[in-house]
Amino acid sequence: MPTRSPPTVLVIDDNPSVATALETLFSLHDIDTRAVTTPEDGLALLAREPIDLVMQDMNFHADTTSGEEGIALFAQIRAAHPDLPVILLTAWTHLESAVDLVKAGAADYLAKPWDDRKLLATVNNLLELSQARQELARHRNSERRRRSALEREFDLRGLVYADAASEAALSLACQVARSELPVLITGPNGVGKEKYAEIIHANSSVRSGPFVALNCGALPGELIEAELFGAEAGAYTGANRAREGKFEAADGGTLFLDEIGTLPLAGQVKLLRVLETGRFERLGGNRERAVKVRVISATNADLPALIAAGHFREDLYYRLNAIEVRLPPLAQRTDDILPLAGHFLPPGKKLDGDAERALLAHAWPGNVRELRNTIQRASLLARGETIGVADLGLPAAPVRAVGAGNGGDEPDRATIEAALARAGGVVAQAASDLGLSRQALYRRLERLGIDRP
């Protein structure tokens, strides 16, 4: 594994003795230093070399004490390098300007003469946070490249996602789409199992054929067989004429069987035969019919438990479950929540910050379906274009404002885990988002029994 090169600090100060003192101090702590005496030279060096942190003076001429030169330099650095941390070196005469720049995004300010221990602590914390952000940026760039590749190669049917867990399930679904094997999609109600079935069909060898869906749990048991296999006239009360079933309708395409765990045992036997032979008879008939259908099934039930209880055939389970695509609940893929919420918002409506934090903190037992209904309801109830927490109508829950450090609410387990997920496991970034020091976050991880990334 390659060793990481030492971080580099750029000092921009017209006093050479300042640069010398900082170079000496940093060299003792494995930090490289570059030093220039003018804003122009500093900007030029930033344009050609990778720099991890800037320390800049507020004045660059002996007869200037207004701090305007430092303000202008900071604005230029921030415009060209928006994520680069900048520490301001100040004198008491322009302390107010430095405070204003911190409010505008500067990392910190230090008065001259400085305290070496405080300076080192500040620099090390900012360097660690900067490296964490760079790692997170590389991680997100890698994610974007993977997702762009998926979008170029496959028809994703407009699926909205941002979470790594969703990406993993989607990648598997796209990978298996081109095979002819049956696919079982598992996950709780409301996670979008039918959407994934559509994606598998859209990228399969039978994508030009029909996509037919049947919810096995939405029909009485005595009608499911007729729905699946069709029925001849007189096969049951009310069957006045012959009708084709879903298998015939899906011939040459895909049949999606949702809530497969509710299929009665008699229907399971017939389904197994169709999967093995491609042949069946309509209910009340004796003429064999042949079809070629790709079967995708889905369930929110524990099929192995149903098998153990004698309610589901083990041979059918293994026939359906040639490949399983697991969809996690929405609460386990928090990076999907806000993109999905934005997708469900009608034009002209937007969420305020507190509403977004409330969405992230909610457990979503109804998953994507509940989120969609919540956003649609809130959009109708909100009086203006901005949707607030009250409009969402979610159960009361502690919502911690991001960045609320000392004196803020204590983050709970779900909030911490969500912050870690958003930060890609980078503790320093998650701590910053939560308004905590890295050490404070580590203490909470230990106290709550959360594994360190």
C-alpha positions in Angstrom: 0.0 0.0 0.0 1.6 3.3 -1.0 2.5 5.7 1.8 0.7 9.1 1.8 3.0 12.1 1.1 3.1 14.7 3.9 0.5 17.5 3.7 1.6 20.8 2.3 0.8 24.2 3.8 1.2 27.4 1.7 2.2 30.6 3.7 1.4 33.9 2.0 3.0 36.7 4.1 5.2 39.6 3.1 7.4 39.1 6.3 10.0 36.4 5.5 10.6 35.8 9.2 7.0 34.6 9.5 7.5 32.0 6.8 10.8 30.9 8.4 9.2 30.4 11.8 6.4 28.4 10.3 8.6 26.3 8.1 10.7 25.4 11.2 7.7 24.6 13.3 6.0 22.5 10.6 9.2 20.6 9.6 9.2 19.1 13.1 5.8 17.7 12.6 6.0 16.2 9.1 4.3 19.0 7.3 5.8 20.5 4.1 5.7 24.3 3.7 5.7 26.5 0.7 6.2 30.3 1.2 5.6 33.4 -0.9 5.5 37.0 -0.1 2.8 38.4 -2.4 -0.8 37.5 -3.2 0.0 37.2 -6.9 2.7 34.6 -6.2 0.4 32.7 -3.8 -2.4 32.5 -6.4 0.1 31.4 -9.1 1.5 28.7 -6.8 -2.0 27.4 -6.0 -2.7 27.1 -9.7 0.3 24.8 -10.4 0.8 22.8 -7.1 -1.5 20.7 -4.9 -1.9 22.5 -1.6 -3.7 21.2 1.5 -4.0 24.4 3.5 -3.3 28.1 3.2 -2.1 30.5 5.9 -2.4 34.1 4.6 -1.6 37.5 6.1 -4.2 40.3 6.0 -1.8 43.1 4.8 1.1 43.0 2.4 2.5 46.5 2.5 4.1 48.2 5.5 1.9 51.2 5.2 -1.4 49.3 5.0 -3.4 48.1 8.0 -7.0 48.0 6.7 -6.9 44.3 5.9 -8.4 45.0 2.4 -5.6 43.2 0.7 -6.3 40.1 2.8 -10.0 40.3 2.1 -9.3 40.5 -1.7 -6.8 37.6 -1.5 -9.2 35.4 0.4 -12.0 36.1 -2.1 -9.7 35.0 -5.0 -8.6 31.8 -3.2 -12.2 30.9 -2.3 -13.4 31.5 -5.9 -10.7 29.3 -7.4 -10.5 26.7 -4.6 -13.8 26.6 -2.8 -12.9 23.6 -0.5 -9.4 24.7 0.4 -9.1 25.6 4.1 -7.6 29.0 4.8 -6.2 30.3 8.1 -5.9 34.1 8.5 -2.9 35.6 10.2 -4.1 38.7 11.9 -3.1 41.7 14.0 -5.4 43.3 16.4 -5.9 46.3 14.0 -7.8 44.1 11.5 -9.2 41.4 13.8 -12.8 42.5 12.8 -12.0 41.8 9.2 -10.7 38.4 10.0 -13.9 37.6 12.0 -16.0 38.6 9.0 -14.0 36.4 6.7 -14.5 33.4 9.0 -18.2 34.0 8.7 -17.7 34.0 5.0 -16.0 30.6 5.0 -12.4 31.0 6.3 -11.4 28.1 8.4 -10.0 30.1 11.4 -7.9 33.1 12.3 -4.8 33.4 14.5 -3.4 36.6 16.0 0.3 37.4 15.7 2.3 36.5 17.6 0.7 33.0 17.8 0.8 30.2 20.3 2.7 27.3 18.7 0.5 24.6 20.3 -2.7 26.2 19.4 -1.5 26.8 15.8 -0.4 23.2 15.4 -3.7 21.9 16.8 -5.7 24.1 14.4 -3.5 23.1 11.4 -3.6 19.4 12.2 -7.4 19.4 12.6 -7.9 21.2 9.4 -5.5 19.0 7.5 -7.2 15.9 8.7 -10.6 17.3 7.8 -9.2 18.4 4.4 -7.8 14.9 3.7 -11.1 13.3 4.7 -13.0 15.6 2.4 -10.6 14.7 -0.5 -11.2 11.0 0.2 -14.9 11.6 0.3 -14.7 13.6 -3.0 -12.7 10.7 -4.6 -15.3 8.2 -3.3 -18.2 10.3 -4.7 -16.4 10.8 -8.0 -15.9 7.0 -8.3 -19.6 6.5 -7.5 -20.6 9.0 -10.2 -18.4 7.2 -12.8 -20.0 3.9 -11.9 -23.5 5.3 -12.1 -22.8 7.0 -15.4 -21.5 3.7 -16.7 -24.7 2.0 -15.6 -26.9 4.6 -17.2 -25.0 4.4 -20.4 -25.2 0.6 -20.6 -28.6 -0.2 -19.2 -32.2 1.2 -19.4 -32.9 2.1 -15.7 -36.5 3.1 -16.4 -36.0 6.5 -14.7 -35.0 4.9 -11.3 -34.0 7.6 -8.7 -31.3 6.5 -6.4 -28.1 7.8 -4.7 -27.3 5.2 -2.0 -24.6 2.6 -2.3 -27.0 -0.1 -1.2 -29.4 0.8 -4.0 -26.5 0.9 -6.5 -25.4 -2.6 -5.5 -29.0 -4.0 -5.9 -29.4 -2.2 -9.2 -26.0 -3.5 -10.5 -27.0 -7.0 -9.7 -30.4 -6.6 -11.4 -28.8 -5.3 -14.5 -26.1 -8.0 -14.5 -28.7 -10.9 -14.3 -31.2 -9.2 -16.7 -29.7 -10.8 -19.8 -29.8 -14.3 -18.5 -33.0 -16.4 -18.8 -32.9 -17.6 -15.2 -35.8 -16.8 -12.8 -35.2 -13.9 -10.5 -36.6 -13.5 -7.0 -36.8 -9.9 -5.7 -37.0 -9.7 -1.9 -37.6 -6.8 0.5 -40.3 -5.2 2.6 -43.5 -3.6 1.2 -43.0 -0.3 -0.6 -39.3 -0.6 -1.6 -40.0 -0.7 -5.3 -39.8 -4.3 -6.2 -41.9 -3.9 -9.3 -39.7 -1.1 -10.5 -36.7 -3.4 -10.4 -38.7 -6.1 -12.2 -39.3 -3.6 -15.0 -35.6 -2.8 -15.1 -34.7 -6.5 -15.4 -37.3 -6.9 -18.2 -36.1 -3.7 -20.0 -32.6 -5.1 -20.2 -33.5 -8.7 -21.0 -33.5 -10.7 -24.3 -37.3 -10.5 -24.2 -37.6 -6.7 -23.7 -39.5 -6.4 -26.9 -42.2 -8.7 -25.5 -44.9 -7.8 -23.0 -44.3 -7.1 -19.3 -47.3 -8.5 -17.3 -47.6 -8.1 -13.6 -49.9 -10.0 -11.1 -50.2 -9.3 -7.4 -50.9 -12.8 -6.0 -51.9 -11.4 -2.7 -54.6 -9.1 -4.2 -56.9 -12.0 -5.4 -58.9 -14.7 -3.5 -57.1 -18.0 -3.6 -59.8 -19.6 -5.8 -59.2 -17.0 -8.5 -55.4 -17.0 -8.6 -55.1 -20.1 -10.7 -57.6 -18.7 -13.3 -55.6 -15.5 -13.4 -52.3 -17.3 -13.9 -53.3 -20.1 -16.3 -56.7 -18.9 -17.8 -60.0 -20.7 -17.6 -62.4 -22.4 -20.0 -66.0 -21.4 -20.1 -67.9 -23.0 -17.1 -64.7 -23.7 -15.2 -66.1 -21.9 -12.2 -69.2 -19.9 -11.2 -69.4 -16.8 -13.4 -67.0 -18.1 -16.0 -69.3 -17.5 -18.9 -66.6 -17.5 -21.6 -63.1 -18.7 -22.0 -60.3 -16.4 -20.9 -56.6 -16.4 -21.2 -54.4 -16.2 -18.2 -51.3 -14.1 -17.4 -48.9 -16.8 -18.7 -50.5 -16.6 -22.2 -50.6 -12.8 -22.0 -46.9 -12.7 -21.2 -45.8 -15.2 -23.9 -42.6 -14.0 -25.4 -42.0 -11.5 -22.6 -41.9 -11.3 -18.8 -44.4 -12.3 -16.1 -43.9 -10.5 -12.7 -45.5 -12.4 -9.8 -45.6 -10.1 -6.7 -46.3 -11.5 -3.2 -45.5 -15.0 -4.5 -45.6 -16.3 -0.9 -49.4 -16.0 -0.9 -49.9 -18.4 -3.8 -52.0 -21.4 -2.7 -50.3 -24.8 -2.7 -52.4 -26.1 -5.7 -51.3 -23.0 -7.7 -47.7 -23.6 -6.6 -47.7 -27.1 -8.1 -49.0 -25.8 -11.4 -46.5 -22.9 -11.4 -43.6 -25.3 -10.8 -44.7 -27.4 -13.8 -44.8 -24.3 -16.0 -41.3 -23.3 -14.9 -40.0 -26.7 -15.6 -41.7 -27.5 -18.9 -43.2 -24.3 -20.2 -46.6 -26.1 -20.5 -49.9 -25.9 -18.7 -53.7 -26.3 -19.1 -56.3 -23.7 -18.5 -58.6 -24.2 -15.5 -61.4 -26.6 -16.5 -59.6 -27.6 -19.7 -57.4 -30.5 -20.8 -55.6 -29.1 -23.8 -51.9 -28.4 -23.1 -50.6 -25.0 -24.0 -47.0 -24.0 -24.4 -45.5 -20.6 -23.6 -42.0 -19.1 -23.3 -42.0 -16.6 -20.4 -39.3 -15.1 -18.2 -40.6 -15.3 -14.7 -39.6 -12.7 -12.0 -41.2 -13.1 -8.6 -41.1 -10.9 -5.5 -42.0 -11.3 -1.9 -41.8 -9.5 1.4 -42.3 -12.8 3.3 -39.8 -15.1 4.8 -40.1 -18.0 2.3 -37.8 -20.4 4.2 -40.1 -19.9 7.2 -43.1 -20.6 5.1 -41.4 -23.8 3.8 -40.7 -24.9 7.3 -44.4 -24.4 8.2 -45.6 -26.4 5.2 -47.1 -23.4 3.4 -44.6 -23.1 0.5 -43.0 -25.8 -1.6 -39.3 -26.0 -1.2 -38.8 -27.2 -4.8 -40.7 -24.1 -6.1 -38.6 -21.8 -3.9 -35.3 -23.1 -5.4 -36.8 -22.9 -8.9 -37.8 -19.2 -8.4 -34.7 -18.3 -6.5 -32.1 -19.0 -9.2 -30.9 -15.4 -8.5 -32.1 -13.3 -5.6 -32.0 -9.5 -5.6 -32.4 -8.1 -2.1 -33.8 -4.6 -1.8 -33.1 -3.0 1.7 -35.6 -0.9 3.5 -35.4 2.9 2.9 -34.1 3.4 6.4 -31.0 1.5 5.5 -30.3 3.6 2.3 -30.6 7.1 3.7 -28.8 8.7 0.7 -31.9 7.8 -1.4 -34.3 9.8 0.8 -33.7 13.4 -0.3 -33.3 12.6 -4.0 -36.5 10.6 -4.0 -38.3 13.4 -2.1 -37.1 15.9 -4.7 -38.4 13.6 -7.4 -41.8 13.4 -5.8 -42.1 17.2 -5.3 -44.3 19.0 -7.8 -42.8 21.9 -9.8 -42.6 25.1 -7.7 -42.4 23.3 -4.3 -39.2 22.9 -2.2 -38.3 21.6 1.2 -36.7 23.8 3.9 -33.7 22.6 5.9 -35.7 21.4 8.9 -38.0 19.4 6.7 -35.1 17.7 5.0 -33.6 16.8 8.4 -37.0 15.4 9.5 -37.1 13.2 6.4 -33.6 11.9 7.2 -34.5 11.2 10.8 -37.8 9.4 10.1 -37.7 5.5 10.2 -40.0 5.1 7.0 -41.7 1.8 7.9 -43.7 2.2 4.7 -40.5 2.8 2.7 -40.6 4.6 -0.7 -44.4 4.4 -0.9 -44.7 6.2 2.5 -42.2 8.8 1.4 -44.1 9.5 -1.8 -47.4 9.8 0.0 -45.8 12.1 2.6 -44.4 14.4 0.0 -47.6 14.5 -2.1 -49.7 15.3 1.0 -47.3 18.0 2.2 -47.3 19.6 -1.2 -51.0 20.0 -1.0 -51.0 21.3 2.6 -48.1 23.7 2.3 -49.5 27.3 1.9 -46.4 28.6 0.1 -43.8 27.2 -2.2 -41.7 26.0 0.8 -42.6 22.8 2.7 -41.8 22.9 6.4 -41.7 20.2 9.1 -45.3 20.8 10.1 -46.5 20.2 6.5 -44.9 16.7 6.5 -47.1 15.5 9.3 -44.5 13.0 10.5 -44.5 11.7 14.1 -42.6 13.9 16.5 -39.0 12.9 16.6 -35.8 14.6 17.8 -34.3 16.3 14.8 -30.8 17.5 15.3 -29.6 20.5 13.3 -26.5 19.7 11.4 -23.6 21.8 12.7 -25.2 22.2 16.1 -22.2 21.6 18.3 -21.8 22.6 21.9 -25.2 23.2 23.4 -27.1 21.5 20.5 -29.2 18.4 20.8 -27.5 15.1 21.4 -27.4 13.1 18.2 -29.1 9.7 18.5 -27.9 6.4 17.0 -29.9 6.8 13.7 -28.6 10.4 13.2 -25.0 9.3 13.7 -25.3 6.2 11.4 -27.0 8.4 8.7 -24.1 11.0 9.0 -21.5 8.2 8.6 -23.4 6.8 5.6 -23.5 10.2 3.9 -19.8 10.6 4.6 -18.9 7.3 3.1 -17.5 6.1 6.5 -15.1 9.1 6.9 -15.3 9.9 10.6 -13.8 13.3 10.3 -16.4 14.4 7.7 -19.3 12.8 9.7 -18.1 14.6 12.8 -18.0 17.9 11.0 -21.5 17.4 9.6 -22.8 16.6 13.2 -21.0 19.6 14.7 -18.7 17.4 16.8 -15.0 16.9 17.1 -13.6 13.7 15.8 -12.8 12.5 19.4 -16.4 13.4 20.5 -17.8 11.3 17.7 -15.5 8.4 18.6 -16.8 8.5 22.2 -20.4 8.3 21.0 -19.6 5.4 18.6 -18.1 3.5 21.6 -21.0 4.4 23.9 -23.7 3.4 21.4 -21.9 0.3 20.3 -21.5 1.4 16.7 -18.6 -0.2 14.8 -15.9 2.2 13.8 -15.6 2.5 10.0 
